[in-house]
């Protein structure tokens, strides 16, 4: 199915499974690209005409919609010698009525509390639930569902929208485990069922 016309593309970090060059090459060069600090040159060199670089907590606006780049617990690297030379993070998008948060790739850290305190009540928090095993290796860069539910509670968000699972086999857990693990955590912590959304891959969710 063709995607609708896009107004803006938000890039969270430069890892190749997220900042995928062939996918980006397919986009209209007039599209506004909002990218972490250090990545503007990469997009400009590929012909993108409108590129905004943001540091953590910086903001930009597009037709009344405010976009804030917020920290995550992750890292950046695209080649052999550029580790952490560009920023990485997530985004809070708000229009004065609604506020949504996309965490980007992240481990669990105290930054979730900071996002909630600094930017206000989150209507929907898009949080990763997959790519977490083995924990000794992945704990510092990806959350598991237990961590993700803790992050949701730290944010004090209204709804949890699960993401980052079921597409690429990156780590050791079974592909179908993250949603089951998330639902188990949800019931264990006795959170209202209607506050959890686990979309199917490719599903559109209206908030």
C-alpha positions in Angstrom: 0.0 0.0 0.0 1.3 3.4 -0.9 2.0 5.8 2.0 0.2 9.1 2.1 2.0 12.3 1.3 4.6 13.1 4.0 5.2 16.5 5.6 8.3 15.7 7.6 10.6 12.8 8.3 12.1 12.5 11.8 15.4 10.6 12.0 16.3 9.2 15.5 19.9 8.1 14.9 22.3 6.9 12.2 22.4 3.1 12.7 21.8 1.4 9.3 18.7 -0.5 10.4 17.0 2.8 11.2 18.6 5.4 8.9 18.4 3.1 5.8 19.9 4.8 2.8 17.8 3.0 0.1 14.6 3.9 2.0 15.7 7.6 2.3 16.7 7.7 -1.3 13.0 7.0 -2.2 11.8 10.2 -0.5 11.0 13.5 -2.1 14.0 15.8 -1.8 11.7 18.7 -0.8 10.5 16.8 2.3 11.6 18.4 5.6 14.1 16.2 7.3 14.6 16.7 11.1 17.8 14.9 12.1 20.1 14.7 15.1 23.1 17.1 15.3 25.9 15.9 13.2 23.8 14.3 10.4 22.8 17.3 8.4 25.7 17.1 6.0 24.8 13.5 5.1 21.3 14.5 4.0 22.4 17.7 2.3 24.9 15.7 0.2 22.1 13.5 -1.0 20.1 16.4 -2.3 17.6 17.0 0.6 16.7 20.7 0.4 15.3 21.3 3.9 17.3 19.8 6.7 17.0 20.8 10.4 19.6 19.5 12.8 18.7 19.4 16.5 20.6 18.9 19.7 18.9 17.3 22.8 16.0 19.5 24.0 16.1 21.7 21.0 12.8 22.4 19.1 11.6 23.2 15.6 8.1 24.0 14.4 6.1 23.1 11.3 2.7 24.6 10.7 1.8 24.9 14.3 3.3 21.5 15.3 6.2 21.6 17.7 8.9 18.9 17.5 11.4 18.5 20.4 14.4 16.2 20.1 14.9 14.5 23.4 17.7 12.2 24.8 17.7 8.4 24.8 20.1 5.9 26.2 21.8 4.6 23.1 24.7 5.5 20.7 25.5 6.3 17.1 27.8 4.9 14.5 27.6 4.4 10.8 31.2 3.6 9.8 34.3 2.2 11.5 35.5 5.5 12.9 32.5 7.7 13.7 31.2 6.3 17.0 29.1 8.9 18.8 30.1 11.7 16.5 26.4 12.5 15.9 23.5 12.7 18.4 20.8 10.1 18.9 17.4 10.3 20.6 13.7 10.5 20.4 11.0 13.1 19.6 8.0 14.7 21.3 5.5 16.0 18.8 2.7 18.4 20.0 0.1 20.6 18.4 -1.2 22.4 21.5 -3.9 19.8 22.0 -2.1 16.5 21.8 1.4 15.3 22.7 3.0 12.1 21.5 6.5 10.7 22.1 8.6 8.4 20.0 11.6 7.2 22.1 13.9 6.0 19.3 16.2 3.2 20.2 16.9 3.3 23.9 17.8 1.4 27.1 15.9 2.2 30.3 17.2 5.3 32.0 16.1 8.3 34.1 15.5 10.4 31.0 11.9 9.2 30.8 11.1 11.0 34.0 12.8 14.1 32.6 10.8 14.0 29.4 7.5 13.8 31.3 8.5 16.6 33.7 9.9 19.0 31.2 7.4 18.6 28.3 4.1 17.7 30.1 1.6 14.9 29.9 2.1 12.5 27.0 -1.0 11.3 25.3 0.7 8.3 23.6 4.2 7.0 24.2 5.7 4.9 21.4 8.2 2.6 23.1 10.3 -0.3 21.9 9.6 -3.8 23.3 11.9 -6.0 21.1 15.6 -6.8 20.4 16.6 -7.3 24.1 18.3 -10.7 24.5 20.9 -11.5 25.8 20.5 -9.0 28.6 24.2 -8.9 29.5 24.8 -7.4 26.0 21.6 -5.6 25.2 20.7 -4.0 28.5 22.7 -0.8 27.9 21.1 -0.1 24.5 17.6 -1.7 24.2 14.8 -2.1 26.7 12.9 -5.3 27.2 9.1 -5.2 27.9 9.6 -5.0 31.7 11.8 -1.9 31.1 9.4 -0.4 28.6 6.5 -0.6 31.0 8.6 1.1 33.6 9.5 3.8 31.1 5.8 4.3 30.4 5.0 4.7 34.1 7.9 7.2 34.5 6.6 9.2 31.6 3.1 9.2 33.2 1.7 8.8 29.7 -1.9 8.0 28.9 -1.4 5.2 26.4 1.5 2.8 25.5 2.0 2.1 21.8 4.5 -0.8 21.3 7.0 -0.7 18.6 10.4 -2.1 17.5 9.5 -5.8 17.3 8.6 -8.5 14.8 10.3 -7.1 11.7 14.0 -7.9 11.7 15.5 -10.8 13.6 18.3 -8.9 15.5 18.6 -10.7 18.8 18.1 -14.0 20.6 14.5 -13.8 21.9 11.8 -15.5 19.8 10.1 -13.1 17.3 6.7 -13.4 18.9 7.8 -13.1 22.5 7.8 -9.3 23.0 4.0 -8.8 22.8 3.3 -11.7 25.2 6.0 -10.5 27.6 4.6 -6.9 27.4 1.0 -8.1 28.1 2.3 -10.2 31.1 4.0 -7.1 32.5 0.8 -5.1 32.0 -1.3 -7.5 33.9 1.3 -8.0 36.7 1.3 -4.2 37.3 -2.5 -4.0 37.1 -2.6 -1.2 34.5 -5.9 -0.6 32.7 -6.1 -2.8 29.6 -7.3 0.0 27.3 -4.1 1.9 27.8 -2.0 -0.7 26.0 -1.8 -0.8 22.2 0.3 -3.5 20.4 -0.2 -2.8 16.7 0.4 -5.5 14.1 3.3 -4.8 11.7 2.0 -2.3 9.2 -1.2 -1.5 11.1 -2.4 2.1 11.4 -3.4 3.4 14.8 -5.7 6.4 15.2 -5.3 8.2 18.5 
